Amino acid sequence: MSHRVKGKTCLTVADEDIVKESLEEAFPNGTVKENSRYMGTPCTFVVSDEHGRDICGLAEDRGGQLSLVTYNPGYGRSGDQAKIDAQMSKVYTTFAGKKIVKELKARGIECETSAAEDSELEIDGEVKPTKKVSVTITGGVSTSTSQSVGMDGDAGGMDGGEI
């Protein structure tokens, strides 16, 4: 029987600006609505598909975390985690890159990220599908903050590595 699914995420209300950007990038043909309802649940964000049908929401928990609320058309609970993973995989990867940029910018380091893309990661001879973003330092390091962290120089790139 189809049912509503709710799952924890690593996203927080404190980062809602980059959560919204990440949702918009992960669902490029959809629409991200703020402070709306999904399946009767008040949500900080609700994502609609290109046809205007709501497909998921992110609701705030007591601790400021955002939980995913979605719908599983399948029977039983065995596919719930797969449904959550499928909807959130690209969001998490995009969010991680944006979070890095936000934290580095707070320390005077200007950088930007690429869009999340499919990739593969080999661990102990086993290849697994994953997502990746690239973070590139674009503006060097501000001298007012670089003295405390011992960094100087011009722009450089930090390509590669899976997040």
C-alpha positions, 0 to 999 in steps of 0.5 A, a space after each residue: 500500500 502506498 504511504 507517506 515517508 518521513 526521513 532525517 536529513 543532514 540539512 538544517 534551518 540555519 543553512 536554509 539559504 543554501 538548502 534552497 539553492 541546492 534544491 533548485 539545482 537538484 530539481 532544475 525543472 521543478 519549483 521550490 516553494 517556501 513555507 508551504 504544506 506537503 501531505 498536510 505537513 507544514 514544511 520550510 520547503 516544498 518541491 513541485 515537479 515540472 507539472 506543478 505536482 508536489 513531490 516532497 517537502 522538508 519540514 523542520 524538527 524541534 532541533 532545527 533539522 530538516 526532515 524529508 517528507 515524501 510519498 512512496 507509491 510502493 507496498 511495504 516499508 522496504 523501499 522507503 530508504 531507497 526513495 529518500 536516497 534517490 530524492 536527496 542524493 544530488 541535494 546532499 552533494 550540491 549542499 556539501 559543496 555550497 556549505 564548503 563555499 559558505 564556510 570558506 567565504 566566512 574566512 575570507 576565501 572566495 570560491 565556487 562549486 560546479 554542479 553535482 554530477 554522476 561519478 564512480 568511486 572505487 573502494 577495495 576494488 569495488 566500483 560504486 556510483 556516487 555524485 561529485 562537485 568541484 570546488 575552485 578558489 576564485 579570488 584568492 585569500 583576503 589578507 585581513 583574515 589570511 594572517 590568522 590562518 597563514 595563507 596567502 597567494 592567488 587563486 587556485 583549483 581544488 578539483 576532484 575528490 568525492 563529497 
